[in-house]
Amino acid sequence: MNRGTHEVTNVVTELQDYNVYLTDIALRDGVRRAGGAALEAELSAYGARLGSGETLRMAEEANHFKPELHTFDRQGRRIDRVEFHPAWHGVMRMAREQNLVSQPFSDPRPGAWAAYAAGFSMHGQVEAGSQCPNSMTFACIPVLQKEPALFEQLRDKLYSRTYDPRDIPLEQKTSILVGMGMTEKQGGSDVRANTTRAVPLSGDGRGGEYEITGHKWFFSAPMCDAHLVVARTENGLSCFFVPRYRPDGSKNAIHIQRLKDKIGNRSNSSSEVEFDGAWGRMIGEEGRGIPTIIEMATYTRLNCVMGSAGLIRQAVVQAIHYARHRQAFGKHLAEQPLMRNVLVDMALESEAATQTMMRLTQAFALAGEDPLQRAYQRIVTPAAKLWVAKRSIELSAEAMEVFGGNGYMDEGPMGRLYRETPVISIWEGSGNVMALDMMRAISREPDAMRALLDDLAPCCADDARLRPHLAQLADCLRRAGDDVEFLARRYARQLVLLVQARLLREYAPAEIADAFIASRFDAQWGGVFGMLPEGVNVGAVLERAWPV
Ligand SMILES: Cc1cc2nc3c(=O)[nH]c(=O)nc-3n(C[C@H](O)[C@H](O)[C@H](O)COP(=O)(O)OP(=O)(O)OC[C@H]3O[C@@H](n4cnc5c(N)ncnc54)[C@H](O)[C@@H]3O)c2cc1C
């Protein structure tokens, strides 16, 4: 007999069937500003598809049913194949059909970079694991473009909008994915420590064929059709294009040892591999392997900013939605003054992250010799990769807390978001490495740094809170040595906060820029959310953040 122990009340229905694009005002503004109005219809359709209950369920399944490694076939032959749940292929297909693997290169219309950033970050809000292979493939395009003969064979397959997951030689495929292999057991940040060896098979140097022996300790998306791999020849570290199948159609000797057991990013497979005389073709100059592959990393770092901005956005949307529907002490949480402080503070962070991502994307779109664009590309990108990723870790924990105990349960959306944030801070250059990279770029490109300081100056000129920070930043241009390394994270934070203040002043409503500056440049600001001073126009900020 059902005794009717209780009625279920005051619980929040999960957010679904909403348009991820149309509800994001800052993102839409950014796309239009970059000249992408003509691309908005497609973005809106993608936003609706991403926010549908069907896609959200697919994303959940892709993470619940983890990829499995099959090392041998039934007869004992090596196959080194990773099997995925159909949901993984579903999210990968969506991204490919949206052109999230090559858009700015294959369809370089006005606004293409901005539309790519919008699509990429929206996709990551819903399913972040699939960003990894798609981002690596995107980032290898500028590197491969410099190898005309090889690129000629690959271009159509890289630019294709059809998803082809078949495990067959790349010559037979309609579209391909390309990963990267640098990190070895003894070191990831310091790629110079790589020990994997490459011996020439036919002719040496750029374009030559090599046999590669060694290992990689992190080798994500091993089902990619090829990887760009760093290995050592007699003349130093070089970069190689290493396909899954040799040109004669036989399986290349890339042995997957095991899949990584990761804290998050579970839909995506990451592996450890050994190369047992694997076939590879040298790309870039011999002995210049690090600069060759670092060009790829420049683009993946931009994608990291997009990924973190997307996770921040999704966490904020989830938190505001929850707080608008859950009641405590006789009011909706979103009406409780202290909760409003938390929510609005997170909304400021999200707007700042979105504006940063769109500005960086513009710099990549306008790439060339212009010192200001170079500054955004070379100096601000690593700093933003550090800072936006760090903020996403803190913010996703805070957004989880808005859900109370329900937030900590793995059934809901917050656990996956939370677990996804730290990996963006770690891979493609961890936080410290990014701060040091920024310092190196400042000292190598003083003209670009000066252009950046000039760009920030008008915003700071009439604001006594910002002026000292700009002066300190200018000072780091004059200093060198270990004491500056010790302070590199401080400088990175200062740089990104000033850039964000400047972008918000120009592109966001005044109440957002004012509240951002009043908090982030307050001497007492500790980074914990919900510490905004009085006087913030909470209603306006929350309305813009989630106008639903
Ligand atoms: C899920 C996942 C997938 C990955 N996929 C790939 C992949 O597909 N291909 C690939 O090549 N790599 C991959 N990586 C590896 C990743 O890029 C490295 O883990 C990362 O670059 C750090 O290298 P490391 O782990 O060897 O740490 P270390 O290099 O040992 O660094 C440890 C810490 O020390 C800091 N540090 C290093 N040098 C300095 C310094 N001079 N001053 C101050 N601090 C310093 C770093 O910031 C870091 O916090 C993946 C990693 C993860 C977690």
PDBQT file of the ligand as one rigid body, heavy atoms in Angstrom, charges set to zero:
ROOT
HETATM    1  C1  LIG A 601      43.675  14.452 -20.263  1.00  0.00    +0.000 C 
HETATM    2  C2  LIG A 601      44.989  14.836 -20.842  1.00  0.00    +0.000 A 
HETATM    3  C3  LIG A 601      45.196  14.654 -22.200  1.00  0.00    +0.000 A 
HETATM    4  C4  LIG A 601      46.429  15.004 -22.770  1.00  0.00    +0.000 A 
HETATM    5  N1  LIG A 601      46.616  14.803 -24.109  1.00  0.00    +0.000 NA
HETATM    6  C5  LIG A 601      47.835  15.061 -24.651  1.00  0.00    +0.000 A 
HETATM    7  C6  LIG A 601      48.093  14.800 -26.039  1.00  0.00    +0.000 A 
HETATM    8  O1  LIG A 601      47.215  14.376 -26.788  1.00  0.00    +0.000 OA
HETATM    9  N2  LIG A 601      49.330  15.037 -26.522  1.00  0.00    +0.000 N 
HETATM   10  C7  LIG A 601      50.324  15.519 -25.733  1.00  0.00    +0.000 A 
HETATM   11  O2  LIG A 601      51.434  15.707 -26.233  1.00  0.00    +0.000 OA
HETATM   12  N3  LIG A 601      50.118  15.791 -24.422  1.00  0.00    +0.000 NA
HETATM   13  C8  LIG A 601      48.896  15.565 -23.875  1.00  0.00    +0.000 A 
HETATM   14  N4  LIG A 601      48.672  15.837 -22.544  1.00  0.00    +0.000 N 
HETATM   15  C9  LIG A 601      49.793  16.220 -21.719  1.00  0.00    +0.000 C 
HETATM   16  C10 LIG A 601      49.794  17.645 -21.248  1.00  0.00    +0.000 C 
HETATM   17  O3  LIG A 601      49.972  18.526 -22.309  1.00  0.00    +0.000 OA
HETATM   18  C11 LIG A 601      50.876  17.736 -20.172  1.00  0.00    +0.000 C 
HETATM   19  O4  LIG A 601      50.420  16.979 -19.068  1.00  0.00    +0.000 OA
HETATM   20  C12 LIG A 601      51.208  19.146 -19.773  1.00  0.00    +0.000 C 
HETATM   21  O5  LIG A 601      51.813  19.816 -20.839  1.00  0.00    +0.000 OA
HETATM   22  C13 LIG A 601      52.147  19.190 -18.554  1.00  0.00    +0.000 C 
HETATM   23  O6  LIG A 601      53.240  18.349 -18.728  1.00  0.00    +0.000 OA
HETATM   24  P1  LIG A 601      53.615  17.274 -17.595  1.00  0.00    +0.000 P 
HETATM   25  O7  LIG A 601      52.382  16.497 -17.282  1.00  0.00    +0.000 OA
HETATM   26  O8  LIG A 601      54.780  16.480 -18.042  1.00  0.00    +0.000 OA
HETATM   27  O9  LIG A 601      53.971  18.123 -16.334  1.00  0.00    +0.000 OA
HETATM   28  P2  LIG A 601      55.393  18.816 -16.004  1.00  0.00    +0.000 P 
HETATM   29  O10 LIG A 601      56.004  19.300 -17.261  1.00  0.00    +0.000 OA
HETATM   30  O11 LIG A 601      56.152  17.900 -15.144  1.00  0.00    +0.000 OA
HETATM   31  O12 LIG A 601      54.896  20.070 -15.179  1.00  0.00    +0.000 OA
HETATM   32  C14 LIG A 601      54.370  19.921 -13.853  1.00  0.00    +0.000 C 
HETATM   33  C15 LIG A 601      53.984  21.298 -13.329  1.00  0.00    +0.000 C 
HETATM   34  O13 LIG A 601      55.138  22.108 -13.277  1.00  0.00    +0.000 OA
HETATM   35  C16 LIG A 601      54.896  23.351 -13.918  1.00  0.00    +0.000 C 
HETATM   36  N5  LIG A 601      56.130  23.808 -14.541  1.00  0.00    +0.000 N 
HETATM   37  C17 LIG A 601      56.812  23.250 -15.559  1.00  0.00    +0.000 A 
HETATM   38  N6  LIG A 601      57.882  23.990 -15.874  1.00  0.00    +0.000 NA
HETATM   39  C18 LIG A 601      57.899  25.050 -15.028  1.00  0.00    +0.000 A 
HETATM   40  C19 LIG A 601      58.752  26.180 -14.850  1.00  0.00    +0.000 A 
HETATM   41  N7  LIG A 601      59.814  26.379 -15.623  1.00  0.00    +0.000 N 
HETATM   42  N8  LIG A 601      58.450  27.067 -13.880  1.00  0.00    +0.000 NA
HETATM   43  C20 LIG A 601      57.361  26.900 -13.102  1.00  0.00    +0.000 A 
HETATM   44  N9  LIG A 601      56.536  25.854 -13.219  1.00  0.00    +0.000 NA
HETATM   45  C21 LIG A 601      56.786  24.934 -14.176  1.00  0.00    +0.000 A 
HETATM   46  C22 LIG A 601      53.796  23.093 -14.920  1.00  0.00    +0.000 C 
HETATM   47  O14 LIG A 601      53.046  24.290 -15.172  1.00  0.00    +0.000 OA
HETATM   48  C23 LIG A 601      52.974  22.035 -14.196  1.00  0.00    +0.000 C 
HETATM   49  O15 LIG A 601      52.032  22.656 -13.366  1.00  0.00    +0.000 OA
HETATM   50  C24 LIG A 601      47.449  15.535 -21.957  1.00  0.00    +0.000 A 
HETATM   51  C25 LIG A 601      47.214  15.726 -20.599  1.00  0.00    +0.000 A 
HETATM   52  C26 LIG A 601      46.005  15.392 -20.042  1.00  0.00    +0.000 A 
HETATM   53  C27 LIG A 601      45.784  15.602 -18.579  1.00  0.00    +0.000 C 
ENDROOT
TORSDOF 0
